[in-house]
Amino acid sequence: MSIPFSRRSLAAACCLFPLAVTAQTTTSVPMLKDIVITPSRNAEPLADAIGDVTVIGPEQLSAARGDSIVEIIGRAPGVQFVTNGGPQTVTSLFTRGTNSAHTLVLIDGMRINGSTDGGAQFPAIDPAMIERVEILRGAASSLYGSDAIGGVINIITKKGEQDRPLSAWANVGYGTYETAKSSLGLSGASDGWDYSFSTSAATSKGFDALRRRKANNSPITGYYPDKDGYRSHAVSGTLGYRWAEGHRIGLTAHNGYTDGDYDNQFARYPNTHAIARQQAYSLSSTDRITNWWESDLRFGFTKDSNDNRSDTSSVFSSLKRHYSWINTFKPHADHRISVLLERQEERAQSTTTRYDRDARDTNAVALIYKGRIDRLHTQASLRNDNISGYGNETTGSLGLDFDLTDAWQIGIAANTGFHAPTFNDLYYPFELYTWGGFPIGSYTGNPALKPEKSRNIEAHIQYQTADTLLRATIYQNKIRDLIIYDVTEPVPFFTEGTVKNLDEATIRGITLTAAHTFGNTTIRASADLLDPRNDNPQPAKGFTPAEGSTLPRRARQVFHMGVEHRIQALKLGAEYQYTGNRYEDAANKTRLGGYSLVNLTAAYDFSKSLGVQVRWNNVLDKDYVLVDGYNTPGSNVFVNLSWRM
């Protein structure tokens, strides 16, 4: 496997080595019982989960009060992100080097990837509303269906404390770029009822999203010197009632909104901004029918929209209705079988475009097995998705973990995934593009597109105790029928474009993670070495240059290291991140340089109820680029005052 290795790679390995030495001298003790849902669609201890899983918990979210949700997720192993000039702009996540539409994003278990463009409205998701984020890396379509080629990110909203009649919390903070954020919430439980409610608001003057020049030093004609900020608010809540032992009816609701400024490289409009909305609502009934039979019946819907306002207004939105019924049978304490029935109804809409087809339904059935025989842990799943207009897609997975000792474990897994094309890919009607009144090109969807499909294999070795975690994961994901933009009939000064299944890709990688706690100090480190390879680059055609062999916007090397130390009521932290070179374009002609970032954190508890948190990002004020032509934040500080009842 061709994985880049350099002096920086060696430095990262040296950072991890002391933790490995320390691990050998640590006494093995039972692991903490953190509960996760995403790896098997059933609640289980994180220590029992099969797969490459990371949980971003309340402490990490609290230490990043001023950051966006993608900045927080982007610090996890195996995840990279880009924005077009700030947290309020178009945002993409790359999990294990796959395309942005290859990561399934959920809110409370409901998919929120847009039906029109395949992406999630990350700018409209406020971390203040979030309880935790569960990240499952690797193809997971046999659990969740379409889009889960690279992995699944499940954003779980605040549910609050359920063991007291009433608790409340509040945050207020201020930082660089005149960024102000506030949030508050309450929760409780009494007489079978449980409830929670959260709300937040934020404003920021921001920074200039657009740079004066591109990476090749050519001037940007659409450059307009201004500050691009945002205004946002969100509400979230839950309500549940336990009408009998083992039986609960619950409601969840989330509604997020952001109005963010941005700059357009191709035109000078001083007041360009986009309004992003993300909503998710669900009604559920969870019932323990017998000691060995549990039922989870859910209905919900999600809505997303992006209102792009420059000289005109253009709104693209989608609605998804979700129906699911999971019956879990436990014939033995060490064996569990789940039967899943699921239906999704998608509806797409645009104010400027009338899709040739604006509705699609998916019916799915899945079988999930989780078991343990002595030291062998097994998880297998098989799923069939019937998509209207396509037919059937069948995916499967098998994962085996073996405990060599109480601390050492090895594992291997194989799984398949797929991504159904979006409405823009399939049904976008013919559209003519002009420049100065002259036609220069056109675009139309391609209803003959096939789903993208993947085959992923991975293996890991892990050492874990209560104080130490060491894990090495190696993987290969082969993706065929990749959907790419293609010029169909180029002629001088005019090109006709569409999308086709032309490419294949092989993504190989190694992820190393380590963490160790000794006394009041915790050290964490991770290294991602990635080889995102385009297997069949396309030749030049018309004004479209030939494609290169490396998938764009994905760094081949990413290193993270962090340390935290507590001195009674004071907690201090430092983080280091190195991201290697990336190519901006599929042609591999524009290369973006690597960069290093240093962040500092501090938190002090005045009492059990009152505390202050400080975060200083990009301490050295590095000038770096995620997308060619767009700026990123300079050195910035955010101070937050928190209160809890």
N, C-alpha and C positions, 0 to 999 in steps of 0.2 A: 504494500500500500504506500503510495507516494504522499507522505505527510511532511510538510515543511518543518525543518529543525534547524535552528540557528543559535547564536549566542544568547538571544533573549529566551529561546526555548530552554536552553541549559540553565539560565538564571532562574526560570520558573521551577524547573525540576529541583534546583538547589533549595528553593523556598519550601518545597513540599518535603524534602528529604528529612529535615529535623523533626517534622511531625511524625514521619514514619518511624524514626528511631525511638521517639518518645512512646509511640504506640506499643512497641514491643515490651515496654516495662510497665504497662498499665494493667491493673487487675480487671478481669472481665466481670462485669456486673450487668443486671438486666437493663434493657433499653427503655426509654420513656415511651409511654403509650399515646403519642400524638395520633389523632384520628383523621383519616383522609377518606375521600369518597371517589375521586376521579379514577384511580387505577383499575378498579373493578366494578364501578357503579354501585358499590355497597360500602357502608361505613366499616372501616377496619383500622387497626393500628398501623401507623406508618412503617413500623418494623416488619410487618407481615406483607406489605405491598410488594407485588412483583412488577418490576419495571424501573425505569430511570426517572425518579420522582424527586421534585424539590417543593418544599412548602415555604412560602413567604408569610411569616406570622405577624402578630400584632407588634412585637418589638421592632422588627425591621421596618414595618410601616410607620411606626411612631418616630423612628430615627430619620425618616425622610419626609417630613411634613410638607416641605415646600416643593417636592418633586412631583412630576406627573406619573401616571400609572405605568407608562412604557419605560420611563427612566428606572423605575423600581424593578420591573420585570426584567429589563435589559441587563441588570447586574447578576442575574442568575446564570449558572453554567449552561452553555449550549444555546443561548438566546442572544441575538443581535437586533438592533432596531435603527431606523432612520426616520428623520422628520424633515420637512421642507421649510425649516426656518423657525422652529419653536414648537412647544407642546400643543399649540392650538391648530397646527397645520396638518396636512396629510401625513399619516404615520403608518409605517410598515414594520412588522416583526418577522424575523427569520429564525425559525427553530431548527437547529441542526443543519443549517445551510439551505433549507428548502425555501420555495417562494413564499411570499407573504400570504397568499390565499391558501397555502398548504398547512396552516395552523388553525385548528378549530378553536374558537374563542367562545366561552360560555359565561353567562351570568346566572348564578344559582342553578347550574345544570342545564340552562336553556341556551341554544346556539344563537349568536348575535352577528355572525358574519353576514354582511349585506348581500342580498340576492342580486343586486345590480353590478357591483364591482368586486365582490368577494372579500372585502376588508371589513374590519370592525371600526366603529366610531370611537376610538380610544380617547380623543380629546374631550368627549362628553362623559367620561368615567372619572369621577373624583375619588382618589385614594382614601379620603376622609370617610367615605361610605363603606369601605371595604374591611372585612374582618380578617380575611386571609386569601392567598392566591395559591392554588395547587397547579403545578406544572408537570405534565406527563410527556416525556420526550420519546419519540419513536412512533411509527405508524400505529394508529388506534382506531381505524375505521371499523374493525370487527366489534368494537364497543359503541362507537358513536356515529358511524356512517361517513358521509362525504366530508371532505376538507381535512381530515385528520391524517395527512400524509407525514408531516413532520412532527406532530404532537398535538396536545390539547392543553389549553390554558383555561382553568375554571376559576372565575372571579366570584368569590362568595361574600355577599354583603353582610353587614353587621346584624347579628341576631341578639346580642346583648346577654346579660347574665340572667339565668333562669332560676336562681336559687334564693332570690330575695324579692320582697314586694315591689321595691322601686330603687333604681339606681340611675344616675344621670352623669353626663360628662359634657365638656365644652373645650374648644380650642380657639385661640385667636393668635394670628401671626402676621409678621411683616418682614419684607426683605427687599433685596436688590430688584431693580426695574419697577420700583413702586408696587411690588407684588403684595397684596393683602388677602389673607384667607381666614375664614372663620367657619366653625362647624359646631353643632351641638346635637345631643341625642339623649334618649331615656329608654329604659327597658325595665322589665320586671315580670313576675309570675305570682299568681294568687288564685286559689279556688279552681284549679284546672286551667285557667287562662294564662297565656304568656303573650307578651307584646314587646315591640321595639319600634322606635321612630328616630330617624336621623335626618338632618338637613345641613346643607353647606352652601357657601357663596365665596366667590373669589374674583378679584380683578388684578390686572397687571398692565402696565404701560408697555412692557416687552422691549425687545431690541429690534433693529432693522433686520428683517428676514432675508433680504436679498443682498448679495455681495456686489461690489462694483465690477469685478472681473471673474471669469471662470478659471479653471485650473490651467488652461493653456494660455492664460493672460489676455484672452480676447475680452473686450468690454461687453457688458450685458446691456443690450439696447433698451430693455424694459426697466432698467434700474430707476427706482424712485426713492430718494432718501427720506425715510420716515421711521417711526417706531411702530412695531406691529404687536399689539397686545391682545388681551382677551377679557371677556366677562363670562362667568359661568355660575351655575347654581344646580343643586341636585337635592332630591328627597328620596328617602328609602324607608321601608317599614315592613313589619311582620305582625301577624296576629294569628294565634293558635289556641285551640281548645282541646284538652284531653277529656273526652266524654266517658272514657272507661280506661282501665289499665291496659296499656298496649295499643290504644286507639287515639289518634290525633288528627284533627282537621286543621289545615294551615293555609294562610294567605301570605304571599310576598309581593312587594312592589318596589320598583326602582325606576326613577325618571331623572335623567341627566341632560344638561343643556350647556352648550358653549357657543358664544359668538366671538369668533377669532379673526383678527386681521391677518392678511398674508400679502405677498408680492408676487406678481405674475412676470415671468421672464420675457414674455412675448408681447406685452402691451403695457402702456403706462396708464393705470387707473389709480388715482390717489386714495380711493376709498374701498378697495377690494376687501371683502370679508366673507366668511362662510359661517353659517349657523348649523351646528351639528347637534343632533338629538339621539339619545339612546334610551329606550324604555323596555322594561321586562316585568311581566306580571304572571303570577301562577297561583293556582288553587290545588291543594294536595290532600290526599287521605292516606295516612300510613296506619296499617293495621296488623297486629300480630294475631293471626287467625288461630293458630295453635302454637305449641312450643317449638314446632319444626317448620312452620309455614308463616311467612311474612309477605304482606302485599303493600305495594306503593303505587297508587293511582294518581296521575297528575294531568292537569290541563293548564296551559299557559299560552301567552303570546308575547312576541317581541316586535318592536317597531324601531326602525332606524331611518334617519333622513339626513341629507346634506344639502343645504340651501346655499348655493354658490352665487354670491352677489358681486358683480363688477360693474360693467355698463348695463347689464341686464341681470335678471334673476333666473337661476336654473336649479330646480329641485329634483333630486333623485331619492327615492325612498322605497322601502320594502317592509312588508308585514309577514310574519311567520306565526302560524298557529301550531302549537305543539300538543300532542296527546301521547301519553306513555303509561304503560302498566307493567310493572316488574313484580313477578312472583318469585320469591326466594325460598327454596326448600333446603332444610338442613337435616338429612337423614342420619348424620353422624356429627359429632362435635368437630371433627377435622375435615369435613367435606360439605360443600355448599354448591347448589345448582340454582341458577337464576334463569328464568324465561322472560324475555322482553318482547312486548308488542309496542310498536311506536308508529306514529303518523305525523307528518309535517306537511302543512299547506303553505306555499309561498305565493305571494302576490307582489309584483313589481310595478312601480309607477314613476313617471317623470312629467314635469310640466312643459318640457321642450321637445320631448320625443315620445312617439307612440310606438311601443314595442309591437312587433309582429305577433308576439305571444306574451302574455303578462301573468300567467298562472302555471304553477307546477306543484304536483303532489308527490309525496314519497311515503310508501308503506314499508315498514321494516319488521323483521322478526329476528331475534338473536337468542343464542344459548350460551351461557357463561358458566364455566366450572372453576371452582377454586378448592384445592384440597392439599392435604399434607399427609405424607406417609413417613413416619419417623423423621429423618433429617431432610427429606425431599419435599419441596414446595412446588406446586403446580398450578398454573392458570391457563385455561384454554377457552377460546371463544370463537363462535361462528355466527355470521350475520348475513342476511340477504336484504338488500334494499331494492325495492321496485319503484322506479322513477318514471312518472308519466312522460311520454315522449322518448324514452330511452329503452326501458326494459329493466333487466335485473343486473345488479352488481353484488357479487358474493365475496366476502372477505373473511379471513380467519387469522388466528394467532395462537401461539403456543409458547409458554415461558416456563422454564425449569430453574429453580434455585436450589442449591445443595449446601447445607451447613457442614463445613468441614470440622469446625469446632463451635463453641458457643460464640466466638467472636469472628471467625473467618467464614466467608461464604463465596461461592462461585456460582455463576448463572449464565444461561444462554437463552435467547428468545428469537423467534421468527414471526413476522406479522406482515400483513398486506394492507394497503390503503388505496383510496381513490378520491378524486376531486371532480365533481360534476361541474361543467362549464357554467358561468354566470349568465344572467339574462343579457348583459352587454355583449358577451362573447357570442351568444346564440342568435338573439332576436333584435339586435340594434338595427334600425332601418337605415337605409342609405342616407348619408349626410355629406354635403359638399363643403369643403373648406376653402376660404378665400383669403388673400393677402392684398390689401390695397385695392379691393374690388376685382381682383383677378383670381380665377379658380386655380388652386395649386394642388388639390388632392381630394380624396374622399375616403370614407370608411363605411363598412357595413358588416353586420354580424354574419356568422357562419353556422346555420342550423345543422350542418352535417358533422360538427365537431364530436369527437369521442371523449369520454372521461379520461383524465390523467390517472395512471395507475402506478403503484409502487410496490416493491418488495424489500423489506427491511430485515436485516439480521444483525444481532448484537450479542456481545458477551461482556461479562464484568467479573471482577474480583473485588471483594470488599472486606474491610476489617472495621468492626464497630463495637464500641463499648459505651458506657454512659458518658465518658469524657472524650472519646476519640472517634473520628470517622476518617477512613481512608478508602477511596473508591476509584477504580480505573474502569472505564467503559469504552469499548471499541465497537464501531458500527459501520455498516454499509447499507445505503438506501439507493436502489436503482429505480429510477422513475422513467416511464416511457409515455409516449404520446403527449409530451409537454406542449402546452398551448402557447404559441408565440405570435407576435404581430408579423405579418408577411405582406410584402408588396406584390400584388398579383400581375399587374400590367403596367410597368413603368414606361413612360414616354417623357420626352423633354419637358421640364417644368410642370409635370402633372403625374401623380402616382395614385393608383387605386389600391387601397389597403384593406385587409381583413385579418382574421386570425385562423390559424391552421394547427393541426397536430403534426409538427415537424421534428421537434427535438427529442432527444433522450439524454438523461443525465445520470451520473453516478456520483454520489456524495459519500465520501469516506471520512471518518473522523475518530479522534480519541478525546475523551473528556476525563480529566483528572481532578478530583476534589479531595480536600483535606480540611479537617477542623479538629482542634484540640483545646480543651479547657483545663487550666491548672490554676487552682486557687481562684482569684478574682480576675484572671486574664483569659481571654478567648482569642485564638488565632484561627483565621479561615483563609483558604487559598483555593484557586481553581485554575486550570489551564485547558483551553480548547484548541486543538490542532485540527484544521479542517482542509479537505481537498474537494471543493465543489466543482466537479468537472462536467463540462458540456461534451457529450460523447460524439456528436456529429454537427460541428459548427457549419452554418450555412454560408455559401459564397456571397459575394457582393451582388447587389441587384439594384439598378437605378441609382437613387440617391441614398440607398441603405447600404452601409459598409458591411464588409464581411464580418462574421461573428468570430469571437475568440473561443478559447477552450475553458475559460474560467467564468462561472456564473457571476453576474455583476452584484456589487454592493455587499458582498460577503467577505469579511476578513478571514484569512487563513490562520491567523494566530490571535487569540484573545486570552489575556491573563488578568486574573483578579487576586488581590490579597488584602486582607483586612485584619485589624486587631482592635479589641475592646478591653478596657481595664476599668474596674470599679474601685473607687476609694470611698467607702461608706455611701453617702447619698449622691456622690458625683460619679458619673460614668463618662469616660473619654474614649474616642475612637478615631481611627485613621484608615483610609482606603486608598489602594493604588490599582489603577487599571491601565493596561496596555492593549491597544487594538492595532493590528497590523495593516499593511497596505490593502486597498481594495480597488477594483475596477468599477468605474461609474457606469460604463456602457457594456452591452453585450459584445461589441466589437473588440473590447479590451484595448482601446486606444487611449482612454483617459484614465490615468492612474491617480488615485487619491492617497496621499501619504498617511503613514501610521501616526499614532498620537498616544501620549501618556497623560493621565489625569490623576490628580491627588485630591482627595476629599477629606475633611475633618468633621467630626461630630462631638458634641458634648451635651450632657443632660444632667440636671440637678433637681433633686426632689426636696422642696422646702418642707413638705409634710407628706402624709399618705394621700392627701387630696390635691395638692398643688405642686406643679413642677414646671421647669422650663427646658426647652430643647433648642439647640443651635446646630445648624448644618452649614458648612462652608464648602461649596462645590468648586472644582477647578481652581484650587488654591493658587496655582502658578500662572493662571490666566492664559492657558494655552489657546492658540488660534487653530482650530481644527475644522474639518469639513466632513459631514455625513453624506450630503448630496451636493454634487457640483453646482456652484452658483449660490448656495444658501448658507447663511450664518448659523452658528451654534452659540450657546450661552458662554459668556466669559466668566471671570471669577464672580461668584454670587453667593450671598449669605442670606439665610432665612432663620428668623428667631420665632419660636412658638411658645406660648404660655398655655399650659393644659391644666384642667381642673376635673376632678372626679369625685362624685359623692359616695 
